[in-house]
């Protein structure tokens, strides 16, 4: 079974929001919603995330930038934004999705997701990752 298939199947059959598979083994999984789970995964897995397959419920520009920063090989999303798709294309990351939406919205669906706003205009995946890390450290710590 391909890594992406294993990640996707695990995501769909569990109560998880993120599953990362590499060489047939789950290297990270969480039910933490939002971007925090992916940021934590990149921090904890370090170089092990390079070449992995990520299955996430929502992949917008922020998540796509983090995947590019971590040199992920392929991504599956239940919901993907056009900006997220564009970032994955720009970075040569293979992807699959169920639903493609114009933008990822905030929880109340009244505006863009704050993390999407935060990474807009980033010059690189590294800059986007650093912006997100700083913001989530400030808000959660």
C-alpha angles and dihedrals in degrees: 000000000000117000092243092051091051092048092047094047092048091049092049096047099043139056091252131122097200135027126178121193130186127177091353095306130106104240097176138011134168144163092212105128125229130013096320094082093054093045090051091048092054090048095046099039094043111173091357089078092064109109094010131134119242126201113190133166094229128024116182129154093289095054092042091053090051090050090050090048090052092047092237113182101214141005136203121193132182086209123019129180124224089243090052091050090050092052091050090049092049091052098044094245116152114229146180129192142177099214129021115205131182094239143357109246132206121263092270091048090231100115143358117302108270091233091054089053091047095057096040109118095017111156094215143002087257092057091047091049092050092049091050094046091051093047095047093045090053094045098042102033 
